[in-house]
Amino acid sequence: MALFVLKMINGPEYDRSRARREQPGWDEHAAFMDRLLAEGFVVLGGPIGDGEKVMLVVEAADEEEVRRRLGPDPWAPMGVLVIGSTQPWTIWLDSRPWAPAAADAAATSRAASASRD
């Protein structure tokens, strides 16, 4: 599995006079995203910058899976929020103790330390 970073952008039906959580279909969208989070597909997500865009980090086999899993989002056909861009993300630095990058770094550090002894 790989990580992908998505920049989600407001669609043509996003009402700029209302907050994101006041958009039509918010409850259905939130429930959909909560399910993807519980399934481990969504790793991180939330508004970035001034809140006009949303960043999602997801774990999937490929970009096709990303689009397939996000396709049923109630906001997509409503035109409230759409995928702006999708890019694979290779993490080199990760301080989370359970993260693969942190485990790899710790193993490398231990191996380097052992070779000096």
N, C-alpha and C positions, 0 to 999 in steps of 0.2 A: 504494500500500500504506500501511496505517496501523499504528501500534503500539497494542497493547492490554495492559493490566495485569490479571493474574488473581490473585486470592487463592484458593489451593487450601487446602482444609480436610481434616482427617482424617475419613475416613468411618466408618461404624458398625463396620467390621471392623478398624480400626486398633488394634493391640495396644499400649497405652500402657506395658506392661511391657518392651517391646523398643525399641531404637533404630530410627530410620527405616530405616537400611540393613540392619536385621535383620528387617524385615517380610517376610511371605511374598510371593514374586514380585518381590523387589527387583531381581534380575539382569535379568529380562525388562523391568521398568519402566525401569531405567537404560539398557538397550540401546535401548528405544523413544525415550526422551528424547534420547539421544546422536544418534540418526538425525535427529530434528527439529532439533537444534542444527546438525548438519552440513549440513542442507538450508537453513539460514538462517531457519527459521520461529521457533525459540526464539532470543531475543536474550540474555536474562539469566534466571537462575533459581536459587532456593535458599531454605532455611528463613529465616524472619524472626522477630525477637523471641526468644521462649523456644523456638522450634523447633516449636511446635504447628501453625503455618501455613507455607505455602510461597508465595512470590511468583514469578510468571512474567511476563516481558515477551516478547510474541510479535509478529511482523509478519504481518499478514493483510489481505485485502481488506475483510472485515467480520466481525461476530461469528459469523455462520453458519459461515464458514471456520474460525474458531477452534475451535468446538465439533466440527466435522467432523474436523479434524486431530487433536484430542486424544481423540476418541471411542475409537479403538483402543488407548489406553493400557491395558495389562494390569491396572493397579490400579483402573481405573474399575469394571468389572463385579465385581471382588473386594470393592469397598467399602472399600478402604484409603485412597484419596485421591480427592476429588471437587472439582469447581469450586464455589467458594463465591460468587465474584462476578467479573464481567468488566466492565472500563471502558475506553473509548478513552483514549489518552494523547497529548496534544500536548506535544512537548518544545520549550521555549523556550531552555533553557540546556543546552549540551552541549560539554564540553571535548575530547572525542575528536576528533583532527584529521581523521579520515575521515568524521565524522558530518555529515549534511545541515545540522543546526542550526549547527554550527561553521562550515561553509562559507558559509552565509547570513550569519552574523554577521561573518565576515571580509570578505565582499563589501560589506556595508553600511558597515563601518568604512573600507574603502578608498575607497568612493564619498564618504563624508563628508569624509575627509581630502583627496581630490582637489578637492572643491568649495571647500575653504578655501584652497587654493593659488592 
